Amino acid sequence: MNNSFSILINTCDKFEDCWDPFFKLWAIYWPEYKGTIFLNTEYKDYSYPGLNIVSLKVCEKNKVSQKQRATWSQCLKWALESIDSDIVLYMQEDYFLTDRVKNESIEYFGELMYKTPEIPCIQLTHAGIPALRKSQYDFLYTSDSDFFSYVSCQASFWRKNVMLSLIREHETAWNFEWWGSKRAKHLGYQFLVVDPQIFSPEKNLIFPYILTGVIGGKWYRPVVELFEKHNIKMDYSIRGFYIENKKPDIRKRIRTKISIWRLKSIFEVMKMKFLYVVNSNKHDILYGII
């Protein structure tokens, strides 16, 4: 492996039951990778035979008590700040591999990011942001900045300073994708996605994995067959299984709607949108467009 990027597996300690299955499947399906893997734990250490895993323990290092707890975005920010490389390959602990990783493709796109500072992000899977049209780079498409989840937490290469610029410490993972997408648009980031004709779900995925093994804290049922295939033992009764179309608690929905942190994100995006429009009009006037 080259040294053009680092790998970050974003997690938290309450998901430690995912770590053994994740890394067992990693060792099976990506044996070529011999570099360091940064695991974004809060307080815990973790290791797996044959893999060079560094437990970041970001809450312990930042002196956050277990009673107080840090937000998802705070932990991600601290993890990124503790990694030296400018390029990060981002994944999460419940992205369970189902087939061999295309190591040469990972190497190629990691090196491309390293040599091309103007690329802010490369999405490595069809499940992130949809491809729009061919870009100037081989094997990459542009994407639509109006897409609701333009910022996606699926497997992807990120320029570290770009991801940091989109993080707001009060936000959850879902907030980060939703509001981060709006911030990314107004900041003018042009994210790229791998060519869907070449890296199609049917035949040539770079990262073949179950897109989300845990939903709302519950197991997603397709993990059962995958775990059984690889003799991974799991007590599913502890988490239980995710039930689709289950309506969220009405009180929780109301609290989410009126959250002060949500209002803070809304206000910031409105301000960015206003500045974006003002600056665009200035540009148009300057160049005689309006």
Disulfide bonds with the S-S distance in Angstrom:
none
